[in-house]
Amino acid sequence: MNKPPTIVIIDYGCGNLFSIQRALTELDVPSTISRNPDEIAKADKIILPGVGAFGKGMENIRRFGLLEVLGAFVASGRPVLGICLGMQLLMRASHEFGYHEGLHWIPGQVTKLRPGQPGEETVKIPHVGWSPVNFNSNNDGLFHRLQNGTYMYFLHSYFVTTENPMCGIATTTYGNNVFCSACCKENIVGVQFHPEISGPSGLRLLQNFVFLK
């Protein structure tokens, strides 16, 4: 196996940082948790995790002075992986508890899952648990050696809609919600589920991202 690239997990105060780092350690991939702009700028790849509210996430990214270094990193063409809230922050905006501007890296928006209307199947919000991920694209990178319909672990109340359907590379169905569960634009990928707690399939996806060319 090739030498692992330098991975920085972005610490903006809203992520399950150590569970991601533990998953990478299980893959023998060293990583650094940091909000230091110099460390981020020198990374080969970054992971933008996230648990919590969109507005708070963007507030912290601005408060910690991360907008410029993250924007420069994306512009350099180096790979970025957004996980859960991290995927949502990639979008243009979110309607979670008001209207909030996102990072504008992928055209799209974030809206709330529907519990179901009368006569429809009703589901609990947030969506918590294992659900299948159906690949829309023959993405031999992120989904390499993963079977279509692989179950991943979700924990979210809001979901992404990309303005360009080609950016959506996987969907998941929850009740009457069919939502984008993975997206991609050039060097940026995002997943709504948590690969770090999705067992062997999640580890495979993280490994694919780490060694993705």
DOLOTOR-176880 format. One record per residue (C-alpha): x, y, z. Coordinates in pm, whole numbers, plus 50000, padded with zeros to 5 digits. Layout:
<recs>
XYZ...
</recs>
This chain:
<recs>
500005000050000501215035149922502475058250192499465076150348499035112850263499015139350532495445141250668494135170250877490755166951051489385202251082488565212351439485915239451428484215229151750481335209151600482735175051512483165139951642486875144251580488335116051781486065089051643487235098451293490835098351405490375064151570488905050551246491905063551051494265048851310492565015151258493515018750892497135027150993496625062150855498125089851072496115121751106496175154951288493235172851449493795209951400492385244651343495875258751282495905275250937499545266050876498915229050944495795229350727497625246650441500335219750439497925189850438497515166650141493845160850222491385174050479488275160350646485525184350753483465165551014480415178251192477615171851438475155198851533473545229751384474555244851048474515280751174476775273051468479165254351241479555283751003479825307951295482715287751438484485284751104484415322751077485295328051445488355305851422489505323551104489255292450887487365305850584490425318250397492655287850449489835263550369488925282850056492555283049942492825245850009489805238149790491055261349517494365242449513492555211049393493485189749692490805165149814488235174150079485775150650253482765165150436480975142150682477355147650803477175184750901480505188050720478775177350398475945202050454478385230750508479725225150157476465238850019475395274049933472925277650222470825260550487467305266650619468015251150960466695274951228466605303850981468685310950673472445306350688475085310450419477355280350370480785275950216479445277849857481735249649740478905229149590475735246149459472875233749673470845239049987469935221650310466345215450420464565194450682463485158350643459705153250637458175130450901455305122350661451865135950573448505119550652448255087850446452015085350406454495064150595455565083950902459115083351035460865098351332463035128951291465995128651337466885099451115469005077551342470315043351245471375021550954470045027750603471165016350257473145039150030472285035849661474975047349422473855069949135477255069848972479895044248890482285061849125485235038249135486915061449381484825068049691482725036249651485525013349534484864977449652481574987449814478334970849705475414991949592472904993049878475584991550146474185001150487475735031250660474935048150991472985080950982472225107551243470595138651096467415159351066468365179350755469495168950410471235182650101469725190149762472325197849495471405222349219473315201448965471955165748976475345153148854476815163549190474635138049369476405104349357474255084749604470755085649753469065071050058465355066350126463875073350469460105071750478458965094050192462275112450185464665103349905467715124349977471275129149856473515108550085476775114849896477845143049668480885152149464482225181649270485765179649133488055175649438485245178449695483185149149825480605147550101478675120150278475605124850497476265092950694479065086150944481665062950788483715063451108480965044251291479655023950996481784993051050483934977150777482044994550495482645028650650486335020650699486545010150334485075043750226487565062850443490375041850301489165049649950489225086850026492685085350182494245067549886492045083349617494215097849340
</recs>
